[in-house]
Amino acid sequence: MPDLELRRVNADGLPEARQVLTDVYAEVYADALGDPFFSVERFAERLSGHARRNNWEAVIGYQGDEPVGYAYAGALQPGARWWMHMLDPLSEKYTEETGRRTLALFEIMVRKPWRGTGAARHIHEELLSGRAEERVTLLVDPRKQGVKALYERWGYASIGDQKPFPDSPLYATMVRSLRVPRRAAHA
C-alpha cells in the first residue's frame, strides 16, 4: 500500500491515540461486542494493561486522515503469565522471559475497506522492525482458519492452545522468530 502512512506510538502517546484504537476496535468487532469478553470496556481494560508493559508500542496506519488499522505489542517480562495458560504446558526453558526475549503482539486489526490490500502486513512488519526481542508471539482464534493461515504465511508457527481468561475463547498460540533475515520473513 504505497499511500499508507504509518505512525508509531509508545505508551506516552497512548492518551492521544486511545480513541482511534478504541474506535477501530469497535468497528472491527461490531458483531461480537455483545459478548462481554469482546466489549469495548474490556478492550479498554486490556489496552491499559498492555500499555503498562515494557517497551509497549503501536503502529497505526492511515490513508489520509482515515485510520486503516493498527497493531500493538509489548515485551514479556520475567514471570509473565502469557505461557501459564497453555493447555499443554511448555518447557521452562521455552517460557523463561527476560524482558527482551519475547514480544507479545496483543492486537492487529484492519478496517474492512482495507482488508486484502496488504495494509495488515505493512503495519505488522513496521511494528516488528527494529525490535530487540528474539521472537514474537500472538494468539489467534483457531476457528478463523483464514487468519491463522495468513499468520503462517508471515512465518508464524502454532505451538499449542491456551485460554488466557475464563471468559475468553480458546486461542492458538503462534510464534515467529525475529532473528530471521528480513528477506526470508517477507517471502
Backbone hydrogen bonds in HBPLUS format (Angstrom, degrees):
<---DONOR---> <-ACCEPTOR-->    atom                        ^
c    i                          cat <-CA-CA->   ^        H-A-AA   ^      H-
h    n   atom  resd res      DA  || num        DHA   H-A  angle D-A-AA Bond
n    s   type  num  typ     dist DA aas  dist angle  dist       angle   num
A0004-LEU N   A0001-MET O   3.32 MM   3  5.61 158.3  2.37 119.8 118.6     1
A0005-GLU N   A0062-TYR O   2.78 MM  57  5.05 164.9  1.80 159.6 159.0     2
A0062-TYR N   A0005-GLU O   2.74 MM  57  5.05 153.9  1.80 148.4 157.3     3
A0007-ARG N   A0060-ILE O   2.86 MM  53  5.22 164.0  1.89 148.7 154.1     4
A0060-ILE N   A0007-ARG O   2.85 MM  53  5.22 164.7  1.88 150.0 152.7     5
A0009-VAL N   A0058-ALA O   2.82 MM  49  5.08 160.9  1.86 147.6 150.5     6
A0058-ALA N   A0009-VAL O   2.73 MM  49  5.08 157.4  1.78 151.7 159.4     7
A0013-GLY N   A0010-ASN O   2.88 MM   3  5.39 138.3  2.06 113.4 125.0     8
A0014-LEU N   A0011-ALA O   3.20 MM   3  5.12 160.5  2.24 101.6 107.5     9
A0017-ALA N   A0013-GLY O   3.22 MM   4  6.44 146.6  2.34 145.4 155.2    10
A0017-ALA N   A0014-LEU O   2.96 MM   3  4.89 119.5  2.34  98.0 114.5    11
A0018-ARG N   A0014-LEU O   2.70 MM   4  5.44 138.5  1.87 166.0 168.1    12
A0020-VAL N   A0017-ALA O   3.08 MM   3  5.48 117.4  2.49 110.2 124.7    13
A0021-LEU N   A0017-ALA O   3.06 MM   4  6.32 168.1  2.07 163.3 167.0    14
A0022-THR N   A0018-ARG O   2.88 MM   4  6.06 162.3  1.91 155.3 160.4    15
A0023-ASP N   A0019-GLN O   2.82 MM   4  5.93 162.0  1.85 149.3 154.5    16
A0024-VAL N   A0020-VAL O   2.98 MM   4  6.12 167.7  2.00 155.0 157.9    17
A0025-TYR N   A0021-LEU O   3.01 MM   4  6.12 160.4  2.05 143.5 149.7    18
A0026-ALA N   A0022-THR O   2.88 MM   4  6.11 166.6  1.90 153.8 156.9    19
A0027-GLU N   A0023-ASP O   3.06 MM   4  6.29 151.2  2.14 145.5 152.8    20
A0028-VAL N   A0024-VAL O   2.88 MM   4  6.08 172.6  1.89 160.9 162.7    21
A0029-TYR N   A0025-TYR O   2.83 MM   4  5.88 163.7  1.86 161.0 165.2    22
A0030-ALA N   A0027-GLU O   3.38 MM   3  5.09 165.9  2.40 104.6 104.6    23
A0032-ALA N   A0029-TYR O   2.86 MM   3  5.35 150.8  1.95 118.9 128.3    24
A0035-ASP N   A0032-ALA O   2.96 MM   3  5.72 162.3  1.99 127.4 132.5    25
A0038-PHE N   A0035-ASP O   2.86 MM   3  5.44 131.3  2.10 119.1 131.7    26
A0039-SER N   A0036-PRO O   3.23 MM   3  5.07 163.2  2.26 101.6 106.6    27
A0043-PHE N   A0039-SER O   2.98 MM   4  6.27 157.9  2.03 149.7 156.6    28
A0044-ALA N   A0040-VAL O   2.86 MM   4  6.09 160.5  1.90 150.5 155.4    29
A0045-GLU N   A0041-GLU O   3.04 MM   4  6.37 150.9  2.12 145.0 152.7    30
A0046-ARG N   A0042-ARG O   2.91 MM   4  6.20 163.1  1.93 152.3 156.5    31
A0047-LEU N   A0043-PHE O   2.76 MM   4  5.99 164.2  1.79 159.9 164.6    32
A0048-SER N   A0044-ALA O   3.02 MM   4  6.20 162.6  2.05 145.1 149.3    33
A0049-GLY N   A0045-GLU O   3.01 MM   4  6.28 162.2  2.04 150.5 155.4    34
A0050-HIS N   A0046-ARG O   2.76 MM   4  5.96 163.2  1.79 157.3 162.3    35
A0051-ALA N   A0047-LEU O   2.90 MM   4  6.02 158.8  1.95 152.0 157.6    36
A0052-ARG N   A0049-GLY O   3.26 MM   3  5.45 148.0  2.37 100.9 109.9    37
A0053-ARG N   A0050-HIS O   2.97 MM   3  5.53 163.0  2.00 118.1 123.0    38
A0075-ALA N   A0054-ASN O   2.99 MM  21  5.47 154.9  2.05 171.2 169.1    39
A0057-GLU N   A0073-ALA O   2.95 MM  16  5.78 154.4  2.01 162.9 170.3    40
A0073-ALA N   A0057-GLU O   2.97 MM  16  5.78 159.1  2.01 162.9 167.1    41
A0059-VAL N   A0071-ALA O   2.88 MM  12  5.55 155.7  1.94 161.2 168.7    42
A0071-ALA N   A0059-VAL O   3.05 MM  12  5.55 145.8  2.17 145.9 156.5    43
A0061-GLY N   A0069-GLY O   2.86 MM   8  5.46 166.1  1.88 153.0 157.8    44
A0068-VAL N   A0061-GLY O   2.71 MM   7  5.27 171.8  1.71 143.4 146.2    45
A0063-GLN N   A0066-GLU O   2.91 MM   3  5.31 157.3  1.97 151.3 157.3    46
A0066-GLU N   A0063-GLN O   3.15 MM   3  5.31 153.0  2.22 128.3 125.2    47
A0111-ARG N   A0068-VAL O   2.78 MM  43  5.69 173.0  1.79 168.4 169.9    48
A0070-TYR N   A0109-MET O   2.86 MM  39  5.67 146.4  1.98 155.8 166.9    49
A0109-MET N   A0070-TYR O   2.88 MM  39  5.67 158.8  1.93 164.8 171.6    50
A0072-TYR N   A0107-GLU O   2.91 MM  35  5.50 150.4  1.99 147.0 151.7    51
A0106-PHE N   A0072-TYR O   2.98 MM  34  5.97 127.4  2.27 138.9 154.3    52
A0107-GLU N   A0072-TYR O   3.39 MM  35  5.50 166.5  2.41 145.7 147.6    53
A0074-GLY N   A0104-ALA O   3.09 MM  30  5.48 147.8  2.20 140.0 147.9    54
A0104-ALA N   A0074-GLY O   2.85 MM  30  5.48 171.6  1.85 152.3 151.3    55
A0076-LEU N   A0102-THR O   2.86 MM  26  5.65 167.3  1.87 163.6 166.3    56
A0080-ALA N   A0077-GLN O   2.93 MM   3  5.30 140.7  2.09 146.5 142.0    57
A0084-MET N   A0081-ARG O   2.98 MM   3  5.17 142.5  2.12 108.7 120.4    58
A0086-MET N   A0083-TRP O   3.38 MM   3  5.81 165.4  2.40 117.4 117.3    59
A0163-LYS N   A0085-HIS O   3.35 MM  78  5.72 147.1  2.46 139.1 139.5    60
A0087-LEU N   A0161-ASP O   2.81 MM  74  5.82 167.1  1.83 153.2 154.6    61
A0094-TYR N   A0091-SER O   3.04 MM   3  5.22 122.1  2.39  98.6 112.7    62
A0095-THR N   A0091-SER O   3.07 MM   4  6.40 151.0  2.16 150.0 158.3    63
A0096-GLU N   A0092-GLU O   2.96 MM   4  5.84 121.0  2.31 146.5 156.9    64
A0134-GLU N   A0101-ARG O   2.94 MM  33  5.12 134.2  2.15 117.0 129.4    65
A0135-ARG N   A0101-ARG O   3.15 MM  34  6.52 146.9  2.27 156.6 166.1    66
A0103-LEU N   A0135-ARG O   2.86 MM  32  6.20 161.9  1.89 148.2 154.0    67
A0137-THR N   A0103-LEU O   2.83 MM  34  6.25 153.7  1.90 162.6 168.9    68
A0105-LEU N   A0137-THR O   2.80 MM  32  5.97 171.9  1.80 174.7 177.6    69
A0114-TRP N   A0111-ARG O   2.96 MM   3  5.79 154.3  2.03 128.6 135.9    70
A0115-ARG N   A0112-LYS O   3.12 MM   3  5.25 169.0  2.13 113.5 117.0    71
A0122-HIS N   A0118-GLY O   3.01 MM   4  6.19 161.0  2.04 152.5 158.3    72
A0123-ILE N   A0119-ALA O   2.91 MM   4  6.11 167.1  1.93 158.8 161.3    73
A0124-HIS N   A0120-ALA O   2.87 MM   4  5.97 165.7  1.89 151.0 155.7    74
A0125-GLU N   A0121-ARG O   2.86 MM   4  6.01 171.6  1.87 154.7 156.5    75
A0126-GLU N   A0122-HIS O   3.06 MM   4  6.17 153.8  2.13 143.4 150.9    76
A0127-LEU N   A0123-ILE O   2.99 MM   4  6.23 157.5  2.04 150.8 156.8    77
A0128-LEU N   A0124-HIS O   3.08 MM   4  6.40 153.5  2.15 149.1 156.3    78
A0129-SER N   A0125-GLU O   2.93 MM   4  5.99 135.0  2.14 141.1 152.8    79
A0131-ARG N   A0128-LEU O   3.17 MM   3  5.62 162.0  2.20 135.2 133.6    80
A0178-LEU N   A0134-GLU O   2.74 MM  44  5.21 170.6  1.75 136.3 133.5    81
A0136-VAL N   A0176-ARG O   2.81 MM  40  5.34 158.8  1.86 157.4 164.7    82
A0176-ARG N   A0136-VAL O   2.84 MM  40  5.34 150.9  1.92 155.7 163.4    83
A0138-LEU N   A0174-MET O   2.99 MM  36  5.40 151.2  2.08 142.1 148.6    84
A0174-MET N   A0138-LEU O   2.90 MM  36  5.40 172.9  1.91 164.0 165.2    85
A0140-VAL N   A0172-ALA O   2.96 MM  32  5.28 152.7  2.04 145.5 154.2    86
A0172-ALA N   A0140-VAL O   2.76 MM  32  5.28 167.6  1.77 161.9 157.5    87
A0144-LYS N   A0141-ASP O   2.87 MM   3  5.59 160.7  1.91 122.9 129.3    88
A0147-VAL N   A0144-LYS O   3.09 MM   3  5.54 121.4  2.44 109.0 122.2    89
A0148-LYS N   A0144-LYS O   3.03 MM   4  6.34 164.8  2.05 156.5 161.4    90
A0149-ALA N   A0145-GLN O   2.84 MM   4  5.96 158.4  1.88 147.5 153.5    91
A0150-LEU N   A0146-GLY O   3.00 MM   4  6.18 145.4  2.13 137.0 146.4    92
A0151-TYR N   A0147-VAL O   3.04 MM   4  6.41 159.9  2.08 153.5 157.2    93
A0152-GLU N   A0148-LYS O   3.01 MM   4  6.32 150.7  2.10 145.2 153.9    94
A0153-ARG N   A0149-ALA O   2.98 MM   4  6.29 149.7  2.07 145.0 152.6    95
A0153-ARG N   A0150-LEU O   3.07 MM   3  5.11 116.8  2.49  95.1 110.3    96
A0154-TRP N   A0150-LEU O   3.05 MM   4  6.40 133.2  2.28 140.0 153.4    97
A0154-TRP N   A0151-TYR O   3.04 MM   3  4.88 127.9  2.32  91.4 105.9    98
A0156-TYR N   A0151-TYR O   3.02 MM   5  5.50 163.9  2.04 147.9 143.0    99
A0155-GLY N   A0152-GLU O   3.04 MM   3  5.15 160.6  2.08 106.5 111.0   100
A0157-ALA N   A0175-VAL O   2.88 MM  18  5.46 149.9  1.97 140.7 148.4   101
A0175-VAL N   A0157-ALA O   2.92 MM  18  5.46 153.0  1.99 142.9 148.5   102
A0159-ILE N   A0173-THR O   2.81 MM  14  5.79 165.2  1.83 166.3 167.6   103
A0173-THR N   A0160-GLY O   2.73 MM  13  5.55 177.1  1.73 165.6 164.5   104
A0162-GLN N   A0171-TYR O   2.80 MM   9  5.37 154.7  1.86 153.1 161.6   105
A0171-TYR N   A0162-GLN O   2.79 MM   9  5.37 177.1  1.79 167.3 167.7   106
A0168-SER N   A0165-PHE O   3.08 MM   3  5.04 167.0  2.10 109.0 112.9   107
A0184-ALA N   A0181-PRO O   2.97 MM   3  5.48 119.6  2.34 113.3 127.0   108
A0185-ALA N   A0181-PRO O   3.06 MM   4  6.37 152.0  2.14 149.9 158.6   109
A0186-HIS N   A0182-ARG O   3.11 MM   4  6.32 132.8  2.34 146.2 156.9   110
A0186-HIS N   A0183-ARG O   3.28 MM   3  5.38 139.9  2.45  97.1 107.6   111
A0187-ALA N   A0184-ALA O   3.24 MM   3  5.17 158.9  2.29 101.1 107.5   112
